[in-house]
Amino acid sequence: MPEALRNCGVSGIVNLPADLRLVQRAARAQRGVFTKADLQVLLGEKHPAAFARRVDALARAGGLQRFCRGFYVAEEFDLPTLSQRIEPASTVSFGTVLVRALLIGTRPDRQVIATKPGGRSRSYTGLGVEVVHLRVAAHLDFGYRVERGVRFAEPEKAVLDVLSFHLRGRRYPFDVYSDIDYARLDRAKLEQYLDRYRNPKFATFVRKLLHW
């Protein structure tokens, strides 16, 4: 349970203005993302029917919106944080990381693509945004750093994710052959990461593409 929500519940408060204030105060620390459990603690409401009514009232007032089952967002929310909360083992990668590293200019503001070890690939769409979790083998779950509770791939790993799924047929709003500034990458780190893919054909493709 996020620390920002502990001791926030005020049992017995049932009026909408008070509930809106509770959500607004917690939204910044939560970066606008709430689970059902978060809201139950925040509102101090244990009765299922009463909880549903209060959440519905917040939604009608614009204080909250349901993104997918069990997850709600405030009017302003952080998409990478939403992705991480939905799948804690995931790592934000692909275009989001390439933009952050100034490797591409196309900004995917309405979409986050992340990798996750094992399980099935999943896509969540709502409120005009999309969160995609693509399955990777367990040995490819590496090369990330944690920022404010969100796992972001290193630029070199994000590039390899992009190219790996490109070969599987995934398409992007940028061209992998001309739109990525590969010269900004750390060559030694990329080579180290590439070795961990255990795929000589993929390694050959990457090195040929990068003229290495």
Rosetta blueprint (number, residue, H / E / L):
1 M L
2 P L
3 E H
4 A H
5 L H
6 R L
7 N L
8 C L
9 G L
10 V L
11 S L
12 G L
13 I L
14 V L
15 N L
16 L H
17 P H
18 A H
19 D H
20 L H
21 R H
22 L H
23 V H
24 Q H
25 R H
26 A H
27 A H
28 R H
29 A H
30 Q H
31 R L
32 G L
33 V E
34 F E
35 T E
36 K H
37 A H
38 D H
39 L H
40 Q H
41 V H
42 L H
43 L H
44 G L
45 E L
46 K L
47 H L
48 P H
49 A H
50 A H
51 F H
52 A H
53 R H
54 R H
55 V H
56 D H
57 A H
58 L H
59 A H
60 R H
61 A L
62 G L
63 G L
64 L L
65 Q E
66 R E
67 F E
68 C E
69 R L
70 G L
71 F E
72 Y E
73 V E
74 A L
75 E L
76 E L
77 F L
78 D L
79 L H
80 P H
81 T H
82 L H
83 S H
84 Q H
85 R H
86 I H
87 E L
88 P L
89 A L
90 S L
91 T E
92 V E
93 S E
94 F H
95 G H
96 T H
97 V H
98 L H
99 V H
100 R H
101 A L
102 L L
103 L L
104 I L
105 G L
106 T L
107 R L
108 P L
109 D L
110 R L
111 Q E
112 V E
113 I E
114 A E
115 T E
116 K E
117 P E
118 G L
119 G L
120 R L
121 S L
122 R E
123 S E
124 Y E
125 T E
126 G E
127 L L
128 G L
129 V E
130 E E
131 V E
132 V E
133 H E
134 L E
135 R E
136 V E
137 A L
138 A H
139 H H
140 L H
141 D L
142 F L
143 G L
144 Y E
145 R E
146 V E
147 E E
148 R L
149 G L
150 V E
151 R E
152 F E
153 A E
154 E L
155 P H
156 E H
157 K H
158 A H
159 V H
160 L H
161 D H
162 V H
163 L H
164 S H
165 F H
166 H H
167 L H
168 R L
169 G L
170 R L
171 R L
172 Y L
173 P L
174 F L
175 D L
176 V L
177 Y L
178 S L
179 D L
180 I L
181 D L
182 Y H
183 A H
184 R H
185 L L
186 D L
187 R H
188 A H
189 K H
190 L H
191 E H
192 Q H
193 Y H
194 L H
195 D H
196 R L
197 Y L
198 R L
199 N L
200 P H
201 K H
202 F H
203 A H
204 T H
205 F H
206 V H
207 R H
208 K H
209 L H
210 L L
211 H L
212 W L
